[in-house]
Amino acid sequence: MKAYLSSVRIAPKKANLIAKMVRGMSVPVAVEALRRTNKKAARIVETLLRSAIANTSHNDKQDPQMLIIKTIVVNQAQAYHRGIPKARGQVRPIRKYLSHISLVLGFPEIEESGEKIQKNQRNQKKSSSIKNKKSSESSASSDSSASS
């Protein structure tokens, strides 16, 4: 349920704007949002998302309509070094950045179970802190009775 795109000719800052927009969306909603967005990065991310959908349906035999975009990461790749001529034979350097984009699809987490797990962890922490307090109080009282 993954798809990668290496060394695509778009600056990471520009691609990351679109990645932030679709991160966490369900697949059908993200496809529609990308289709309506008038940006080069939207076209690139849309083709990558369609590739991930194809990987999911072909390799993992999952229904892509039920999935969400778990993670989408845009990293900076190497840069092309170019230059613009200046006065007196000098050159102003220009870097044309490339990007690596990785996309992972997954199933949405069930909110209730996550909340229950967090509540159980909190309760365990409270009970352990209460036990620690009681044991420290009992040891302090036994120390005071032993010294008397």
SVG drawing of the C-alpha trace seen along z (x, -y; Angstrom):
<svg xmlns="http://www.w3.org/2000/svg" viewBox="-16 -44 51 54">
<polyline fill="none" stroke="black" stroke-width="0.4" points="0.0,0.0 2.9,-2.2 4.2,-4.2 7.4,-6.1 8.5,-8.8 12.2,-9.6 13.9,-12.7 10.9,-14.4 11.6,-17.9 9.7,-20.1 10.9,-22.0 10.1,-20.3 8.5,-23.4 6.0,-23.5 5.2,-19.7 4.9,-19.9 2.0,-22.4 0.0,-19.9 1.1,-17.0 -0.2,-18.9 -3.5,-19.4 -4.2,-15.7 -2.5,-14.2 -5.1,-12.2 -7.8,-12.4 -9.7,-9.4 -8.7,-8.2 -11.8,-9.3 -11.8,-12.8 -8.1,-13.2 -8.4,-12.2 -11.2,-14.8 -9.3,-17.5 -6.2,-16.9 -8.1,-16.9 -9.6,-20.3 -6.3,-21.9 -4.5,-23.9 -0.9,-23.2 1.9,-21.1 2.5,-19.4 -1.1,-18.4 -0.7,-16.5 2.4,-14.8 0.8,-13.7 -2.3,-12.6 -0.4,-10.2 1.5,-8.9 -1.8,-8.4 -3.3,-6.6 -0.2,-4.4 -0.6,-3.6 -4.3,-2.8 -3.3,-0.4 -0.7,1.2 -3.3,1.7 -5.9,3.3 -3.5,5.5 -0.9,6.5 -2.8,6.5 -6.3,7.2 -7.8,4.3 -10.6,1.9 -8.9,-1.5 -12.2,-3.3 -12.0,-2.3 -8.4,-3.6 -6.9,-6.9 -3.6,-8.6 -1.6,-7.6 1.6,-9.3 2.9,-11.4 6.5,-12.6 8.3,-15.0 12.1,-15.0 14.7,-17.1 16.7,-15.2 19.8,-16.4 19.7,-19.8 20.7,-20.8 23.3,-23.5 22.7,-26.2 23.8,-29.8 22.8,-33.2 25.6,-35.4 26.3,-38.6 28.6,-41.6 32.4,-41.2 32.2,-37.5 30.7,-36.4 27.9,-33.9 25.0,-33.9 24.4,-30.4 20.9,-28.9 19.8,-25.6 16.9,-23.7 15.7,-21.4 14.3,-17.9 12.1,-15.9 11.5,-12.4 7.9,-11.7 6.7,-8.7 3.0,-7.9 1.5,-5.2 -2.2,-4.2 -3.8,-2.5 -7.0,-1.8 -8.5,-4.5 -7.9,-3.9 -11.0,-3.4 -11.3,-6.3 -13.1,-4.5 -10.5,-1.9 -7.7,-4.5 -9.5,-6.5 -10.1,-3.3 -6.4,-2.4 -5.4,-5.9 -7.9,-5.8 -6.6,-2.4 -3.0,-3.7 -4.0,-6.7 -5.8,-4.6 -2.7,-2.3 -0.5,-5.3 -2.8,-6.6 -3.1,-3.3 0.7,-2.8 1.3,-6.3 -1.2,-5.6 0.5,-2.3 3.9,-4.1 2.5,-6.8 1.0,-4.2 4.2,-2.2 6.3,-5.3 3.9,-6.4 3.9,-2.9 7.7,-2.8 7.9,-6.3 5.5,-5.3 7.4,-2.1 10.7,-4.1 9.2,-6.5 7.8,-3.7 11.2,-1.9 13.1,-5.1 10.7,-5.7"/>
</svg>
